[in-house]
Amino acid sequence: MTDDEYDAYVRRAHRGLCRRARALGAVEPDDAQSVVNQVLTELYAHAEDISTEDEADRFVRWRLKRRVIDLWRHDRSRKESELLTDSFTEWELASIPSPESHPDEWTEFEVSNKSALDLFNSLDEKDRTLLRLRVLGLTPAECAALLGIGTGAERTRWCRLKKRLANEAVAAAASEKEATA
């Protein structure tokens, strides 16, 4: 494809390609325009390998579809990582007494929840933070964003943490049962 053929192709196909990009999922007109410009730049870079307009159309359609999918994935991952900051004030936590202001209540709380507190204190800082965030009701994407890890890594960490907590809780219950027997 020569430069003149490329220019004629761009003039003829540009408007239709923008409509096609919008139909494929590029919601904003600016996004569609950007995707089409990327694809046409790629077409120009490969113009020497393309001999007919039919080949150019196939090349552009395939690349346009891939670029719109990439745009959709990028937007989706950006939206998943955004936090709902307005809901932080709405959470109500179970009241845990303060050791400084209510020492009697704290002692009672500590004695009745000793095994749970020991288990919680045995966790490393990232696991304790993840547990706190999940108890507060944050989604995996929100937890991942706060911890600075990927959503998949957060889910893996959460599954391993749940399994570890379950195993250690069973072991703690068994040792308490043996101590009382």
C-alpha positions as CSV (number, residue, x, y, z in Angstrom):
1,M,0.0,0.0,0.0
2,T,1.5,3.3,-1.1
3,D,1.2,6.6,0.9
4,D,-1.5,7.9,-1.5
5,E,-3.5,4.7,-1.2
6,Y,-3.1,4.9,2.6
7,D,-4.4,8.6,2.7
8,A,-7.3,7.7,0.4
9,Y,-8.2,4.7,2.7
10,V,-8.0,6.9,5.9
11,R,-10.3,9.6,4.3
12,R,-12.8,7.0,3.2
13,A,-12.9,4.7,6.3
14,H,-12.2,7.0,9.3
15,R,-15.8,8.0,10.1
16,G,-17.0,4.4,9.7
17,L,-14.2,3.1,11.9
18,C,-15.1,5.5,14.7
19,R,-18.7,4.2,14.5
20,R,-17.5,0.6,14.6
21,A,-15.3,1.4,17.6
22,R,-18.3,2.8,19.4
23,A,-20.4,-0.2,18.5
24,L,-17.6,-2.6,19.7
25,G,-17.6,-0.9,23.2
26,A,-15.7,2.4,23.1
27,V,-18.3,4.4,25.1
28,E,-16.8,7.9,24.7
29,P,-16.3,9.4,21.3
30,D,-12.8,10.5,22.3
31,D,-12.0,6.9,23.2
32,A,-13.2,5.7,19.8
33,Q,-11.2,8.4,18.1
34,S,-8.1,7.5,20.0
35,V,-8.5,3.7,19.3
36,V,-9.0,4.4,15.6
37,N,-6.0,6.6,15.4
38,Q,-3.9,3.9,17.1
39,V,-5.1,1.3,14.6
40,L,-4.5,3.6,11.6
41,T,-1.0,4.3,12.9
42,E,-0.4,0.5,13.1
43,L,-1.8,0.2,9.6
44,Y,0.7,2.8,8.3
45,A,3.6,0.9,10.0
46,H,2.5,-2.3,8.2
47,A,1.5,-0.6,4.9
48,E,4.3,-2.2,2.9
49,D,3.0,-5.7,3.8
50,I,-0.6,-4.9,2.7
51,S,-1.4,-4.8,-0.9
52,T,-5.1,-4.4,-1.3
53,E,-7.9,-2.5,0.5
54,D,-9.5,-5.8,1.5
55,E,-6.3,-6.8,3.4
56,A,-6.3,-3.3,5.0
57,D,-9.9,-3.7,6.1
58,R,-9.2,-7.1,7.6
59,F,-6.1,-5.8,9.4
60,V,-8.0,-2.7,10.7
61,R,-11.1,-4.6,11.9
62,W,-9.0,-7.2,13.8
63,R,-6.8,-4.6,15.4
64,L,-9.7,-2.3,16.2
65,K,-11.5,-5.1,18.0
66,R,-8.4,-5.9,20.0
67,R,-7.8,-2.2,20.9
68,V,-11.4,-1.8,22.1
69,I,-11.1,-4.9,24.3
70,D,-7.8,-3.5,25.8
71,L,-9.6,-0.2,26.4
72,W,-12.5,-2.0,28.1
73,R,-10.1,-4.1,30.3
74,H,-8.2,-1.0,31.3
75,D,-11.3,0.9,32.3
76,R,-12.7,-2.1,34.2
77,S,-9.5,-2.6,36.2
78,R,-9.4,1.1,37.0
79,K,-13.0,1.1,38.2
80,E,-12.4,-2.0,40.3
81,S,-9.5,-0.4,42.1
82,E,-11.4,2.8,43.0
83,L,-12.5,2.9,46.7
84,L,-15.9,3.8,47.9
85,T,-14.6,6.5,50.4
86,D,-18.1,7.7,51.3
87,S,-19.0,4.4,53.0
88,F,-16.1,4.5,55.5
89,T,-18.2,6.6,57.9
90,E,-21.2,4.3,57.7
91,W,-19.5,1.2,59.1
92,E,-20.3,0.4,62.7
93,L,-17.8,-1.8,64.5
94,A,-18.4,-4.0,67.4
95,S,-17.3,-2.1,70.5
96,I,-14.0,-3.4,71.8
97,P,-13.2,-1.8,75.2
98,S,-10.1,0.3,75.4
99,P,-7.4,-1.0,77.9
100,E,-6.7,2.6,79.0
101,S,-10.2,3.9,79.5
102,H,-12.0,0.7,80.6
103,P,-9.4,-1.6,82.2
104,D,-12.0,-3.9,83.9
105,E,-14.0,-4.4,80.7
106,W,-10.7,-5.0,78.7
107,T,-9.6,-7.6,81.2
108,E,-12.9,-9.4,80.9
109,F,-12.8,-9.1,77.1
110,E,-9.2,-10.4,77.0
111,V,-9.9,-13.4,79.2
112,S,-13.0,-14.4,77.2
113,N,-11.3,-14.0,73.8
114,K,-7.8,-15.1,74.7
115,S,-7.5,-17.8,72.0
116,A,-8.8,-15.5,69.3
117,L,-6.5,-12.7,70.4
118,D,-3.5,-15.1,70.5
119,L,-4.4,-16.3,67.0
120,F,-4.8,-12.7,65.7
121,N,-1.5,-11.6,67.3
122,S,0.3,-14.6,65.7
123,L,-0.5,-13.2,62.2
124,D,1.9,-11.0,60.3
125,E,1.0,-7.4,59.7
126,K,-0.3,-7.9,56.1
127,D,-2.6,-10.7,57.2
128,R,-3.9,-8.8,60.2
129,T,-4.6,-5.8,57.9
130,L,-6.3,-8.0,55.3
131,L,-8.5,-9.6,58.1
132,R,-9.5,-6.2,59.4
133,L,-10.4,-5.0,55.9
134,R,-12.5,-8.1,55.1
135,V,-14.2,-7.9,58.5
136,L,-15.1,-4.3,57.6
137,G,-16.8,-5.5,54.5
138,L,-14.4,-4.3,51.8
139,T,-14.5,-6.2,48.4
140,P,-11.5,-8.1,47.2
141,A,-10.7,-5.3,44.7
142,E,-10.8,-2.7,47.5
143,C,-8.6,-4.7,49.8
144,A,-6.1,-5.3,47.0
145,A,-6.0,-1.6,46.2
146,L,-5.3,-0.7,49.8
147,L,-2.7,-3.4,50.2
148,G,-1.0,-2.5,46.9
149,I,-1.3,-6.0,45.4
150,G,-3.3,-7.5,42.6
151,T,-6.9,-8.8,43.1
152,G,-5.8,-12.4,42.4
153,A,-3.0,-12.1,44.9
154,E,-5.5,-10.7,47.5
155,R,-7.9,-13.6,46.9
156,T,-5.1,-16.2,47.2
157,R,-3.9,-14.5,50.4
158,W,-7.4,-14.5,51.8
159,C,-8.0,-18.2,51.0
160,R,-4.8,-19.2,52.7
161,L,-5.5,-17.0,55.7
162,K,-9.0,-18.5,56.1
163,K,-7.5,-22.0,55.9
164,R,-4.7,-21.1,58.4
165,L,-7.2,-19.5,60.8
166,A,-9.5,-22.5,60.7
167,N,-6.6,-25.0,61.3
168,E,-5.2,-23.0,64.2
169,A,-8.7,-22.5,65.7
170,V,-9.3,-26.2,65.6
171,A,-5.9,-26.9,67.2
172,A,-6.6,-24.3,69.9
173,A,-10.0,-25.7,70.7
174,A,-8.5,-29.2,70.9
175,S,-5.7,-28.0,73.3
176,E,-8.3,-26.2,75.5
177,K,-10.4,-29.4,75.6
178,E,-7.3,-31.4,76.7
179,A,-6.4,-28.8,79.4
180,T,-9.9,-29.0,80.9
181,A,-10.1,-32.8,80.7
